[in-house]
Amino acid sequence: MILCSCEDKQSGYRDFFRVAVSPDYPPFVFMQNGEIVGIDIDIIREVSDKLNKSVILVKIPFNEILKAISEGAVDAAISSIACSDERKKLVDFSEPYHTSSFAVLFRKGVISGQSIEELNGRAIGVQSGSVMEEFLASTNQISGFQTVSANNATDLLKFLMTRKIDLILTDAAKAVVVKNANPVLDYMLLPSLIKYELAIALPKESPVKYQINSILDNMEDTEVLEKIKRKWMGDEYIPLYNFNNILDIRGSFVDE
């Protein structure tokens, strides 16, 4: 089958939507059986369908995504991208589709997973260009640590498993998914450090921003977003994102 994408040069309308993704971040966007899948992919396909556009997924390293948007190489990006004031200088954002928080992944036995103080003096891995890297560059909540940045999440996991780093600072959902797939690992949730919102990144003055916001609002109202998140996060979705019922204790969710 040959798919043809069309562009009307006079009106500027195109029937396709070029979306940058960095598919190494489960459960949001990752490779499965040779296909790019995840929460973010289901969301952007739903959005594109409502825009009457076909999706063209463009694989780009995470730390190059914002540049690709600002230079017009793609029409949007979705890859667990957190909104931040610094990023808003380069690109625009849709309404958020998800609220998340930090967690740390670690090899069992490296720390007990009971206190944030255990992060002091550790070699902490982060993905280049991530809000986790931004956080470590300015935080005074952790002391004496070493930041080790990697271009992708796959390399970070290799660093952790080969003891080049002690911990990975990452998203809460990713920590749960990776831990469940690796019995030698564990995680500690850190919602008290920072909470952040994920959104679709767009070029400045994107002509489809308000349409996308309307679509996302409808997906929220009709529980389509909820169903997508449950599909990829499973039974752990509810306690993981009920921030009023989380302590910074590995695997524990209790009323404050």
C-alpha positions in Angstrom: 0.0 0.0 0.0 1.3 3.5 -0.9 0.1 6.3 1.3 0.1 9.7 -0.3 0.3 12.9 1.7 -0.9 16.1 0.2 -0.1 19.8 0.7 -2.1 22.8 -0.7 0.7 25.4 -1.2 -1.8 28.2 -1.6 -3.7 27.7 1.7 -0.8 26.0 3.5 -3.1 23.1 4.5 -1.5 19.7 4.7 -3.2 16.4 5.4 -0.2 15.0 7.4 1.2 15.8 10.8 5.0 15.3 11.3 5.5 14.5 15.0 8.9 14.1 16.6 9.3 11.2 19.1 12.2 9.7 21.1 11.0 6.1 21.5 13.0 5.0 24.5 10.7 6.1 27.3 8.1 3.5 28.4 5.2 3.6 29.0 5.0 6.9 27.1 6.8 6.2 23.9 8.9 3.1 23.1 9.6 0.4 20.6 7.6 -2.8 20.7 7.8 -5.5 18.1 9.3 -3.0 15.7 6.6 -0.4 16.2 6.6 2.8 18.1 3.9 2.5 20.8 2.8 3.9 24.2 0.6 6.5 25.9 1.9 9.4 23.9 1.5 7.5 20.6 -2.1 6.7 21.3 -2.8 10.3 22.3 -1.2 11.8 19.2 -2.9 9.4 16.9 -6.3 10.3 18.4 -5.4 14.0 18.1 -4.3 13.7 14.5 -7.4 11.7 13.6 -9.6 14.5 15.0 -7.5 17.0 12.9 -8.2 14.8 9.9 -4.4 14.4 9.4 -2.3 11.3 9.0 0.6 11.0 11.5 4.2 10.8 10.3 6.4 9.8 13.3 9.9 11.2 13.1 12.5 9.6 15.4 14.7 12.2 17.0 17.0 12.1 20.0 15.2 13.7 23.0 17.8 16.5 23.4 17.3 17.5 19.8 13.5 17.6 19.7 12.9 21.2 20.7 15.4 22.4 18.1 13.7 20.4 15.5 10.4 22.1 16.3 11.8 25.6 16.5 13.5 25.1 13.1 10.3 23.8 11.4 11.6 20.2 10.8 8.5 18.8 12.4 5.0 20.1 13.2 4.9 18.9 16.8 6.5 16.6 19.3 5.3 14.2 22.0 7.7 12.2 24.1 6.9 12.8 27.8 7.9 16.4 27.3 7.4 18.5 30.5 6.4 22.1 30.2 8.9 24.5 31.7 9.6 28.2 31.5 13.0 27.5 29.8 11.4 25.4 27.1 8.6 27.9 26.5 11.3 30.3 25.2 11.8 28.0 22.2 8.4 26.3 21.6 4.8 26.5 22.6 2.8 23.8 24.4 -0.7 22.4 24.2 -2.8 22.0 27.3 -1.3 19.3 29.5 -2.5 15.8 29.1 -0.7 14.3 32.1 0.7 15.3 35.5 3.6 13.4 36.9 6.5 13.5 39.4 10.0 12.2 39.9 11.2 8.8 41.1 14.6 7.2 41.4 15.4 3.7 40.0 18.2 1.8 41.7 19.7 -1.7 42.1 18.3 -3.4 45.1 20.6 -3.0 48.0 22.2 0.2 46.9 19.8 2.3 49.0 16.9 1.3 51.2 14.5 3.5 49.4 13.2 5.1 52.6 14.4 8.7 52.4 15.5 11.4 49.9 18.7 11.8 52.0 19.9 8.5 50.5 20.5 10.4 47.3 23.2 12.5 48.8 26.7 11.7 47.5 25.4 9.4 44.8 26.1 9.2 41.1 22.7 10.1 39.6 21.9 9.4 36.0 19.6 11.6 33.9 18.6 12.0 30.3 20.2 14.9 28.5 17.8 17.8 28.0 15.3 16.4 30.5 13.6 18.3 33.4 15.5 15.9 35.7 18.8 17.3 34.4 17.5 20.9 34.9 16.4 20.0 38.4 19.8 18.6 39.4 21.6 21.6 38.0 19.8 23.9 40.4 18.6 21.9 43.4 19.8 22.3 47.0 17.6 19.4 48.2 20.3 16.9 47.4 24.0 17.4 48.2 27.3 15.9 47.2 26.0 14.1 44.2 27.5 13.6 40.7 25.3 14.1 37.6 25.8 11.7 34.8 23.9 12.6 31.6 23.2 10.3 28.7 21.6 10.9 25.3 18.9 8.3 25.8 17.1 6.3 28.4 18.5 3.0 27.1 22.1 4.1 27.8 21.1 5.2 31.3 19.7 1.8 32.1 22.9 0.2 30.9 24.9 2.5 33.2 22.8 1.5 36.1 23.0 -2.2 35.5 26.8 -2.0 35.0 27.2 0.1 38.2 28.5 3.2 36.4 25.8 5.1 38.3 23.9 4.4 41.5 20.5 5.8 40.6 18.4 7.1 37.7 16.3 10.2 38.3 13.3 9.6 36.1 9.5 9.8 35.7 7.3 7.9 38.2 5.5 5.9 35.5 8.8 4.9 33.8 10.3 3.8 37.1 7.4 1.4 37.8 7.5 0.0 34.2 11.3 -0.6 34.2 11.3 -2.0 37.8 8.5 -4.5 36.9 10.6 -5.7 33.9 13.8 -5.9 35.9 13.6 -7.9 39.2 17.0 -6.7 40.4 15.8 -3.1 40.4 13.6 -1.1 42.7 12.2 2.5 42.8 11.4 5.2 45.2 8.7 7.8 44.5 9.7 11.5 45.1 6.5 13.6 44.6 7.7 16.1 47.2 10.6 17.1 44.9 8.6 18.4 42.0 5.4 17.8 40.0 5.3 18.7 36.4 2.9 18.6 33.4 3.4 16.8 30.1 2.1 18.4 26.9 2.4 18.3 23.2 5.2 20.7 22.1 4.4 22.9 19.1 6.1 25.7 17.1 5.4 29.2 18.2 2.0 30.5 16.8 1.1 27.0 15.6 -2.2 27.2 13.6 -3.5 24.0 15.3 -2.7 24.8 18.9 -6.3 25.7 19.9 -7.8 22.8 17.9 -5.4 20.4 19.8 -6.4 22.0 23.1 -10.1 21.4 22.3 -9.4 17.8 21.3 -7.5 17.1 24.5 -10.2 18.7 26.6 -12.7 16.5 25.0 -10.5 13.4 25.5 -10.3 14.3 29.2 -14.1 14.9 29.5 -14.9 11.6 27.7 -12.3 9.7 29.7 -10.4 8.7 26.6 -7.1 9.9 28.2 -7.9 7.9 31.3 -8.5 4.7 29.2 -5.2 5.3 27.3 -3.2 5.7 30.6 -4.8 2.6 32.1 -4.0 0.6 29.0 -0.3 1.2 29.4 0.1 1.6 33.1 -2.3 -1.1 34.3 -3.5 -1.4 37.9 -0.8 0.8 39.3 -2.1 3.9 37.5 -4.5 5.0 40.3 -2.2 5.0 43.3 0.7 6.3 41.3 -1.0 9.5 40.3 -3.1 10.1 43.4 -0.7 12.7 44.8 -2.6 13.1 48.0 -2.0 9.5 49.0 1.7 9.1 48.3 4.7 9.1 50.6 8.4 9.1 49.5 8.5 5.4 50.3 9.3 2.7 47.8 6.2 0.9 46.7 4.1 2.3 49.5 0.9 4.4 49.2 -0.7 5.5 52.4 -2.9 8.4 53.5 -1.1 11.5 54.7 
